[in-house]
Amino acid sequence: MNNKSPIKKLLAVKGMGAALTAFVGLIIIYVAFGLINPAVFSSNNILNLLRSMSKYLLIGIAQSYVLITGNIDLSIGSMVAMSAMISATLMTFGVNPFAAVLVALLCCLVIGVINGILVGKFKLPPFIATLGTMFVGRGIAYMVNNNRNTDAIATGVGKETGDAFQNFFYYGTTAGIYNTFWIAIIMFVIFFFLLSKTRTGRHIYAIGSNIDAAKLSGVNVVATTKTYLVSAVCSWVVGLILCAQAGMGNMEAGNMYEMYGVAAGVIGGVSPLGGTGILLGTLAGSAVWQTLENGLNMIGAQVGIQRLVIGIIVVVAVLLDIVLRSGQFTKKKKG
């Protein structure tokens, strides 16, 4: 008979401790900034914070899936740009937004499949494979509209349709909260379930925990490809969000987003060494990232300071993961 309390059962879930730590850190950071500048607590700021966080959450999900397998996806930012540019360019030519976003999705999925095959089947180092597709994706983003940003999408599909697209992905609200947040939460729930409750999720963790055993069981190529497909889908949605936000396509959209995804995952306890982490941690990590950015901005900190603080937190999080994995704390305690 299992006499463990609900709290002990919760903490026993692999990666839960790191996720809860990130949530505690989030609360401390948010309250600290609020005490310095009470405007941080305003409802308007909270709503904007949730909307801005949503992009980092989606990118964090994309990178976390890949990181759990012990790999990385450097093409995320380029797929974001592809999504924004392809969908915006088609809409400026009068293509129905629904068809435009489907074409953008297809293109992102192609990149995802290529990444999965290169890493899972041909055993290319993920850094090299996705570095190549990163340049390819960014090149496509530049070429799709002849090396220039698009005009406003309303010039092609009309103001009413253009506004509907922008409201759906960015400016509109449901139950008083921006749609961007609801889109991110729905995708979070879907991918959380996929990772924690399905065979596919178990295979993804198996690759990160023991790649040799995963190879023998034959799940390596398929599961690796699936993680890159998840990354592609999330990148596609973020591209649409950025397109809706600006009302046009920008060739530089998504710049450095692959690194933002790493930061969101790592801060929340997703190990870059593979096999450890849960999406609940990624949710916390993306919230910490955006709260730091928002809070530092509201107290007047320079952009350089913002990046410095976030960079230090990421390094400390990874260092802590390495120390815990090596068992140094346990060794010292036994000694």
Secondary structure, DSSP 8 states (H G I E B T S, - for coil): -----HHHHHHHSTTHHHHHHHHHHHHHHHHHHHHH-GGGGSHHHHHHHHHHHHHHHHHHHHHHHHHHTT---TTHHHHHHHHHHHHHHHHHTT--HHHHHHHHHHHHHHHHHHHHIIIIIS---HHHHHHHHHHHHHHHHHHTTTSS----THHHH-HHHHHHHHIIIII-EETTEEHHHHHHHHHHHHHHHHHHHSHHHHHHHHHHH-HHHHHHHT-HHHHHHHHHHHHHHHHHHHHHHHHHHHTS--TTTTTTHHHHHHHHHHHTT--TTSS---HHHHHHHHHHHHHHHHHHHHTT--HHHHHHHHHHHHHHHHHHHHHHHHTHHHHHHH-
